[in-house]
Amino acid sequence: MHILPMTSLVMSLQANPGVYALLLGSGVSRAASIPSGWDITLDLIHRLAQADREDTADNPEAWFRKKYGADPDYSQLLDKLYDPSARQAKLKEYVEPNALEREDGKKLPTKAHKAIARLVALGHLRVIVTTNFDHLLEDAIRAEGVVPTVISTPDAIDGAVPLVRTKCTVLKVHGDYLDTRIKNTQKELAEYHPKMNRLLDQILDSFGLIVCGWSAEWDVALRAAIERAPNGRYTIFWTGLHDPKDSARKLIDLREAKFIKIDSADAFFDDLAEKVAALQDASRPNPVDLEMAIAMAKRYIAEDRHRVRLNDLLLAEAKSDRQRLVGIERSGQPATQSFEEKVSIREAATERIRRILAACAPHATSDHAKLFRKCIEFLAADFYADQGSKSAHPFMLYPAVLAIYTTSLAALADSRDAVVAELLKARGTSLTEFARILPLFARSGFAGPPQPSGEGRKLAPVSEFLYAQSYTMLGDLYSGVQAFDAAYDRFEYVQALVAHDDKAMSLNYLIPGRWMWKAAWATQCGEPDVREVLRIEIDRDRENWPYLRWAFFNGSLQRLLEVKKSFDAENAGVVQRMRYGIT
């Protein structure tokens, strides 16, 4: 599956708030009619030539070198042309708008600056590195109610608040226009102060990077900082109006960055901010409201006298989430919508009920589980209602399957097998449903030969994906990842035994669980084979084994043993093929 870089960036920003830094070049401020530092230098040379009654012949730099025998220097030019009292006024003329410019919208924060400020206010961006020396970005951020920490000189680094403790840090690597020491000549751009280099190294090592409006051609020291940075934990996203060339191309290839072609910085950042905000709105229920609902549900489940209140609360939440799903399905499936987007939007729509059920499950009884089951079946109801029609599609089953997993695994954190047993009776848990969902994952690049460590592409794509989603929500309920792994494998194996007994799916090997490749690599992984773990557990408990007591396998130990023997035999070949990476 090919995921568009823009989609990947949106999801990365939303899922990992604050871990990406921006690198903004002059292209961002140029849209606001702000000249670059070099543009100002050339204009100052032109003014100097006029004062000397000479003509630069449209090559101010060459004129300056010939007349003064040195490279142009921004600070020296200001000294030659203006006395200290007039210098700052002249600089403001270049950067700050006059009345007419303000009326025309020039030298004011652009859509790009405002969109970046919104991302900062939402907490998605915390660090911005810029070669620009104007104040447009800081002004836009302050307008969103955030006061940024601005670092524009090596001296300011010593007294600055650490990056992790600020809402937003703006690092102006070439200085500020009110400081005549701004960098813009080739010599000045070739080397940074050691303090600036150390701070840049820290940022490039700790954060991902989004590059916009920067050609990488002239800023030798900044380019060197990116080249020497260690391989980062996060992808670099590089934007440009045209395909990258020369220095930019080399950096993109070196850092394996993802290139995003854009129409303008304004359009890019405005689109990015809108998409991230929309995804956040969909993904994040009101935390106060959700925490209140969870607290109420846990209070109700603790006392039988609140049974009706618990019933009303959970069913209301389930129906509300179902309505969100209905809205998604009725809105259609855009052809450009990626697999991750389809999954994420449905996860967001049902996050409330899943979190509430997961909070209740460790305290629940089998009677409570009947209510849980009813809530989860609501999430799949529209699929079954539309079954056979063109409007029914497998993604409609995903929320119910995920809810079964998270609720069951939350229950197992406190050994509540009775809850799991009831949930396994829910529509949406059988291997038939898994067979419907599997192709979605396989086509989306999640399938492939497993590794002993469990990393990389998987032969059990549905299982691996649900494992990741469940652990994200429930990891804190367990004493560690090994405890969660054991519960996860046990749940999937029991679920498969139940399905095998019901003959829900005759070709079980088509829907492999994560436990299968772990069994295949048990020796190398150093983890127990769940088949043997369950054999020992059944031998120990016999007729008291939990799922026999709740009438699975007709309550017969003999039938359970026969089902397990048959199931293990049928899947032995699959496990063996996984051992050798054969699909």
Buried (B, 14 or more C-beta within 10 A) or exposed (E): EEBEBBBBBBBBBBBEBBBBBBBBBBBBBBBBBBBBBBBBBBBBBBBBBEEEEEEBEEEBBEBBBEBBEEBBBBBBBBEEBBEEEEBBEBBEEBBBBEEEBEEEEBBBBBBBBBBBBBBBBBEBBBBBBBBBBBBBBBBBBBBBEBEBBBBBBBEBBEEBEEBEEBBBBBBBBBBBBBEBEBBBBEEBBBEBBEBBBEBBBBBBEBBBBBBBBBBBEBBBBBBBBBEEBEEBEBBBBBBBEEEBEEBBBBBBEEBEBBBBEBEBBBEBBBBBBEBBBEBBEBBEBEEEEBEEBBEBBBEBBEEEEBBEBBBEBBBEBBEBBBEBBEEBBEEEEEEEEBBBBBBBBBBBBBBBBBBBBBBBBBBBEBEBBBBBBBBBBBBBBBBBEBEEEEBBBBBBBBBBBBBBBBBBBBBBBEEBBBBBBBBBBBBBBBBBBBBBBBEBBBEBEBBBBBBBEBEEEBBBBBBBBBBEBBBEBBEEBBEEEEBBBBBBBBBBBBBBBBBBBBEBBEEBBEBBBBBBBBBBBBEEBEBBBBBEBBBEEBEEBEEEBBBBBBEBBEEBBEBBBEBBEEBBEBBEEBBEBBBEEEE
